[in-house]
Amino acid sequence: MNSNLSTPDVLLWVALPYVSFTILVVGLILRHRYDNFGWTSRSSELYEKRILRIASPLFHYGMLAVVGGHVVGLLIPESFTSSLGLSDRQYHLTAVTAGLGAGVATIVGLLLLIYRRRTVASVFAVTTKNDKAMYIFLLGAIVLGVLTTVLGSGAVGKAHNYRADVSPWFRSIIFLHPKPQLMSGAPLSYRVHVIGALLLFMIWPFTRLVHALSAPAQYLFRPYVIYRSKDSQGLGNRERQRRGW
Ligand code: HEM
């Protein structure tokens, strides 16, 4: 590691990612172990379907494409795509076009999902403080990502090749050989987006987002979660409720 690095650089680009990934992994293991039946998206499909039918696929398919873009952009080295005959210009043109399409679809889908939560009374009634905090972090990370793509594309200001700093930094963290100097020199928008993403990973295990890691495969192997309204005395259905197939 470079000895000229400042303490904030080491905290942000070495300590924060490891703390974030540790909370993510340990949190997911503990949640899976001790709250297996809380491992659900807490679907609100029963309350409203019209907006959900458009918003949910827009968000989920958009997000799937965003994740695919991140896997390619962050994990595959520039040298590999060059060896396939793909020039840097061709790569970035494809990445920016596909990335922006996916990012915009994700944002529109998410904004519609939030609008539905706020305006459909029955959906709003089952929305917790935890959900609201999660939406802020999720929307924040996504908006910052799209902003980064726009700014880095060169459409406004100078274009930036994130595969020369952000991507090798990300791989250096994964391979336990951190190179924070790569990230400390990256443009501000990239640094802010990555911090937003690392914060999102830290809350991930404690929110409804856990369902993203199992849907749909794991749902096949455990009994259904049964949604019931509380009875009029507010005592719940504890006596009658039996978990299992
Ligand atoms: C440490 C983890 C992450 C890193 C290093 C990272 C890095 C990047 C980079 C370098 C870009 C610019 C891509 C380009 O210009 O073509 C980007 C874009 C983007 N990021 Fe991330 N990101 C991370 C996590 C996330 C997470 C968790 C989300 C969403 C929940 C997210 C959402 C987006 C979106 C929507 C875009 C714009 C569209 C796209 O290019 O796919 N990112 N990210």
Residues whose N, C-alpha, C, O or C-beta is under 5 A from the ligand:
A	BS01	HEM	V66 G69 A95 V96 G99 L100 G103 L138 A141 I142 G145 V146 T148 T149 G152 Y162 V166 F170 V194 A197
